[in-house]
């Protein structure tokens, strides 16, 4: 069967015209502010409630601040933005619904668990390149306390965590994508590989790394095949939140598929905390993990020319407390986005 | 500021090349099978558990069956489908995660509450028209029992329902969108208007109709402005699940905005049940309501030439039990899709 014009291989798209990440912003909580990337985040919260009464409202505030800041940096108003592509981890995308309503921008609500940052950048880039929008904003968030309550137990319960558990990042990252380059931009999106649900049957709701690693491996493998590229074509291959345990699984599965990415792999969840000192188990996780590290760290490296092309692969665990309590497994999904240094 | 090429007015897109609804399918539960549209649905379930152990698994089965049937009617395999655009009402899109994994098709998970059918058709049409995909599938579902448990109380609790409450439809509708017309197609998508979050501050988690009506009114109004059209340009203006109470609010708000759509309005939630006889309150609701009625009834009328152009407006209430219990309001969102009789 003949392919649509921008289809590339089995699961990928070559973005046909330049889509720039015009600006971005990151807002994080206290634990992230104490971590190794601290000084790079735009806003370092001093109180994880962010002046709100509930954790969910606090998470909404993270999104609101991240979008406001990103718009400011892009010198755009909300009327200039055609679409919001947004989501979070909570039931019915609660943080998004209450965080973004005041912008009055048409909204495509997304759910890809912690992979949502990749999903939003993919759909955002497709709409800008397709001529449907001049500017869009992609935003995702997570909050440690709202996530623990949503997926496991409220913090007040004092539940114990195994050492291989990941720690949900309190943070939000927002990205303004534009088809035009009127001023300095941070980077550009040149390709996407959209992931499928991969289920290895893992039923441990703490072991997020291993539930997501198979999906990450599959989408990275498919990306190389679709684009006829290898790890050598990238300065970094950056997963969202596999943590130190999921990283081992990822490298092993990809080695079985014939790709050794050990020298190129970086995981946002590993970078965001000093897990030994900060007691964050296998590392950071959540929609906010990959989004804040992309904004604060990865795009900086591309701007500075330290890296010229990275594969950014946010990873999601399709966990819900209901399916977990009904004895179901935790399937994974991951979406890959090629991000390159913008031409001068 | 200059517009992107396919932007139309403030919130709309004129789909630049034909996007066909090549085929579709609807699968419903027992109550829907006893309603006035019964004989039009492809599968009329005899048991709302659909052979499963839990309501959530049953809902996953609805999606799986709807997609399988729609693919069969389109004479396509899952390898032919580039993307799934899918979602449901449950926390972390549970029905979607477990219902669609076996297809192994790249997935964009969506959340727009009961408006998700409109969101999926919008993004699906944009990707096909943009040249990113030759064929995509858009699918959404809801289930009365999984929804009551998710949003209010488990059925076993025997909670009472006020007469203005709507009844969540047990059903799923799947749509194959294609850029080509190799055989008979059902209809075509020619435009979209993407909705914003609209919050009138309503805090009643039973009154879904009134939480959604303002968002529906706003997107319909904006659609008319963006396309320079009026109700006269449509044979029907079809909301998703406002029910008989929300319908009154919609007509009133639009009248204030200068548009009288009373003679053109139809609501899928009102059509799907005989609410007097079936004790379904103000009518049907849920992601499955607009999706199954579109597939079984609306597309049939377009195929038969009874109607030639409709505005299809699935409506969503951004309700979650956590935000509700924290005293928050229930914001609404709605997405409008122009669906026309396909040229012969």
Interface residues (C-beta under 8 A of the other chain):
Chain A: X1 X2 X3 X4 X5 X6 X7 X11 X13 X16 X53 X54 X56 X57 X80 X82 X83 X87 X89 X90 X91 X92 X93 X94 X97 X98 X100 X101 X104 X105 X106 X107 X108 X109 X110 X111 X112 X113 X119 X122 X123 X126 X127 X128 X129 X130 X131 X132 X133 X134 X149 X150 X179 X194 X195 X196 X197 X198 X199 X318 X319 X320 X321 X322 X323 X326 X328 X331 X333
Chain B: X1 X2 X3 X4 X5 X6 X7 X11 X13 X16 X53 X54 X56 X57 X80 X82 X83 X87 X89 X90 X91 X92 X93 X94 X97 X98 X100 X101 X104 X105 X106 X107 X108 X109 X110 X111 X112 X113 X119 X122 X123 X126 X127 X128 X129 X130 X131 X132 X133 X134 X149 X150 X179 X194 X195 X196 X197 X198 X199 X318 X319 X320 X321 X322 X323 X326 X328 X331 X333
